[in-house]
Each structure stands twice: as C-alpha cells, then as structure tokens.
Amino acid sequence: MKALLSRCWGRAAIGLVAPVLFLVWWQSQALSGGAHALAFAPLESIGAGFVELAVQGTLVADMASTLSRSLSGLAIGGTLGIALGVAMAIFRPLDRALNPLLQAIRQVPLMGWLPLLGLWVGTGRGTELIVVSLSAFFPTLLNSFEGVAGVERRFVEVGQIYGFTPAQRFRLILLPAAMPLILTGLTQGLAFAWIASIASEILLGVGGGLGVTMQLAQTQQRLDIILVAILVTAALGFAINQVFLRLRRHLLRWQPPLR
C-alpha cells in the first residue's frame, strides 16, 4: 500500500513540474515591465479576477451554461451520428447514397456555417446548439461507421451458423465489436463540442457562457478576466474528458488494458 501511494505521489509530482515551471516563467514575464507587462497579467491579478467572478456568481453560471450547451450538443449530435453511422455500415446502399453529401458537408469549417444558419434560424441559442451538435455529429458518425464496417466477417458468419436473427447479430456481435470505436467517436465528439461551444459563444455572444465572458472581458480590456476564463475552460474541459475516459474504461473493462 505504501509503495502504491509513493508511486502515485511520484507521478503527481512529475506531472506538476511543467505547470510550476510555466507559472514561474509567466510571473517573471509579468514583472519584467515594458510591453511584457501588458501581455502577461501577474498571478495575483489573475487570482483577484477569479475571486471577483466567483463572488459575483458569474463564474459558476458561465460554467453551467457552457457545460449544458456542450453536453446537449453532444447528446443530439452523438446520438444522430451513432445511429446514422451504424445504419450506413449495415445498409451499404444508404452509405453510397449519403456518403458523398456528408463528406462534402464535412469539408466546410463549422464556423463557416454561421452566416447561413443565421439567415435560417437567427443568431440565438438555437444556432449555437446546431453548431455544437454538428461538431459532435461527424466524429461519432465516422467512428461508428468504421467500427461496424470493420467487424471481421468470420464473427458474423458464426452468428449465422448459430441461427442468430439480424437483431441478435447486431446486439451480440456487431455492437460489442464496434463499441471501442463508437466510444472513441463519443470522446472526440465531446472535445469538438466543447471547443465549438466556446467558439460559438465568442462569435455570437448570446446568453451566458465562458466564451461570452472572454468576449466581454476583451471589450473591457480585462486581461485578468480573459485569463481566468481560459484557465477555467481548460480545467473544466480536462475534467470532463477524464470522466469520459474513466467511463470508457469501465464500459470496455472486458478489454485488456493498454498499459
């Protein structure tokens, strides 16, 4: 037990080396004077900005708004992506019919759809949700398609030998075999949804959110608030990703660990 705790503390200490060195470098730049002082806010100023947002309740509300938008977009886009990816892998005529259109749409940057979406549905929260959903849709679609299409033929043939119905073949053979890639697609979809949420908030500035706080702070020339929003965005995004990775390991616990 002591050896395990010592190993965990050792890994944590190693992981803190780079952040601590970065903070020391940042503080030295902030205190060097001249142009650097304008581009690097001192750590105490960033801490004061964090306390200011926390006391006002703005920080918690913005985190909840961005998180809700990201997870809603992931739920919508991820569900549609998995369903369509699996359907295209099973029914090849559907793949031949839809694949060229989807590939063409995928080549357009998501932010490039904002002007057109603005004309169709306005520049409100609906547009933000569509952009976030689309950002999660394509990773889940592609990974789900590859997961099901990549299942070895011999596994399907075994199901046919045992007289499995199509539903049983899907539930007992295709879905378990494709699950690693499906979950990979969801993890990627989460990352893209999180980034799209922040970007759409910055560009549209509708409602609340960490991106809206960044945009307002830029207008007010509050570098400390911008940095607080960036740090909270990074920390919250990392935490969510870790939760999904642990969930993925739990769902795929039947697989041997990679390390």
N, C-alpha and C positions, 0 to 999 in steps of 0.2 A: 504493500500500500504506500509506504513512504517512497519507494522507488518510482511508483506511478505518479505521485504528487510532485516529486522532484522533476520528473520528465515534463510534466505539464507546465510547471513554473518555468522550466528552462525554455520550452517552446514559446511561452508567453513573453519572456524576457527578450528572446531573439526577435520576435515579431514587433516589439516596441522600439527596437534600435533605430529603424528607419524613420518612424514618426517623430521620435525625440530629436534626432539629428535635423530633420526638416524644420521642426519648431525652433530650434536654436538658430538655424540659418535664417529663418523668417524674421525672428526678433532682431537679429543683427542687421538685416537689411532695413527694417523699420526704424531702427535707432541710428542709422548711418547718416541721416539728414539728406538734404538736397532732393532730387527727383525721386529717390527711392522712398522717401517718407510719404509721398503722395500715392505710391502704388502698393505699399505694404503697411497695413494698419498694425499697430503694436498689439501684442497678445492681450494686454489689459483692456484695450479699447474693444477688441472682439468680445472679451468676456463681459464687459459692460453692456454691449449691444445684445448679447444673449440674455442677460438678466432683464434688460428692458423689454424685449419681446416676450419673455416668459411671464413677467409680472403683468403685462397688458393682456395676456391670454392669446395674443396674436399667433404665437408660435405653435401652440397646440392646435388651434383652429386651422392653421395653414397645413400642418402635417396631416390632420384628419381629412381635409379637403383633397389634398393631392393623393393620399393613400386610397381614399374612396374612389376617386376618378380612375386611378391605375388599376385597382382590383376589379372595378366594374367593367373597364375596357378589356381586361384580361378574361373575365368571365364570358363576355359576349364574343369577343374575337377568338378566344381559345376554344370555346365550345363549337363555334361555326367552323373553325379551322380543322379541328379534330374530325368532326362529322364529315366535312367535305373531303378531307384528305383520305379518310378510310373508304368513303364511297368511291372516290376516283381510283383507288388502288384495287378495289374489288370489281368494279364495273369499268372495264377499260374503254368501252365506247364513251362513257361520261368523261374519262380522262382525255380522250382525243378531242372531244367537243369543247372542253373548258380550259385545257392546259394552255393553248396559245393566248387566249384572252387574259388569263390570270398572270401569265409570265409577262405580258405587255404592261399590265397594270402595276406589277411589282417593280418595274424599272423606273417608275416615276417616284421621286422622293415624296415622302408623306407630306412634308410641309408644302410641296408644290400643289397639293390638292386643296389647300386652304382657300384660295380665291374662288374656286369653283364651288366648294362646299358653302362658302359664304353667300354665294348667289342662290344656292338651293335651299339652305336651311338657316341662313343668317350666321351671325358671328357669336352666338351664345354658347351655352354649355353643351348643347346638342352637337355642335361642330367639334368641340373638344373631345367628346365621348366617341364620335365617329373616328377621329384621327387616332385616338388611343386604341380603339378596337381594331382598326386596320393594322396598326403596328404589331399587335399580338396575333392577328389572323394569319399572316404569311409564315412566320416561323413554325407555328403549330400545324399549319396545312402541309408544309413541305416535309417536316419530320414525321408526321402521321402517315403521309403517303409513302415515304421511304421505309418506314417501319413495317407497314403491312405488305407493301410490294416486295420487300426484301426477305420475307419469311421463306425458308427453304421449302422447295416443292415436296420433299420427302415427308415432311411433317404433315402437310395437307393430305398426302396420299395415305398416311397411316390413319388419319381420321376417316377417310373414305372406306378403308378396309374394315374399320370397326362400325361402319354404318352411321356415322355422325350426320345429323341434319346440318344444313347450312348455318343455322343459328348456333348449334353446338360447336361446329368447326370454328366459328368466329370467337365464341366465348372461351373455348378451351385451348385453342391452338393459335389463331391469329392474334388475338388481343394480348395474351401473355408474352408472345414472342415480340410483338411490336411495342410493348409498354416502355422499354428503356428509351426508345427514340421519341415516343409520344411525350414522356415526361421531360426529355431534353428540350423538345419543342416548347413545352409549357414554361420551362425555366428561361429559355431565350425570349419567349413572348413576354414574360414578366419584366425582363430587363428592358426590352424595347418599349413596353407600355409605360414603364416608369420614366424613361427618357422622353417619350412623346408627351407625357402629362406635363412635365416641367417645360418643355419647349412650347406646347400649345398655350400654357398659362402665360409665358413670357410674351408670346406674339399676340395673343388675343386679350389678355388681361381681364378676363371675365370671372366674377366671383372671387373666391379666395384661393389660396394655394401658395406653395413655396416659390413658384415661378412668378406669381403676381408680386410677392414681397420683394423678389430680386429686381423686378422691373420698376417698382415704386422707389426702392432704395437708390437705383441708378438715377432716377429723375431727381431725387433729393440729394444726390452726391453723398450718400451714406455708405462709404466703403465697408465700414464695420458691419452694417446690417447685411450687405451683399455677401460678405464672407461667412457670416453666421448662417444665412440661408443655404449657402453652398455646402458648408460643413454638415448641417443637419440633413440636407438632401443626400449627401454621400453616406452618412452614418445610417440613416433610415433605409436607404436602398441596400446597403450592405447587410443590415439586419434581416430585411425581408428575404434577400437572396439566401442567407444562411438557413432561414426557416424552411424555404422551399427545398434546399439541398438535403436537409435532415428528413423532410417528408419523403423526398425521392428515395433516400437510402432505406427508409422504413418500408416503403411500398415495394422496393426491389431487394428486400432482405434475403430473398432466396438466391440472389446472385452472390458469387464470391467477391469480397472487397477488392478494390484495385490495389490497395496498399495497406 
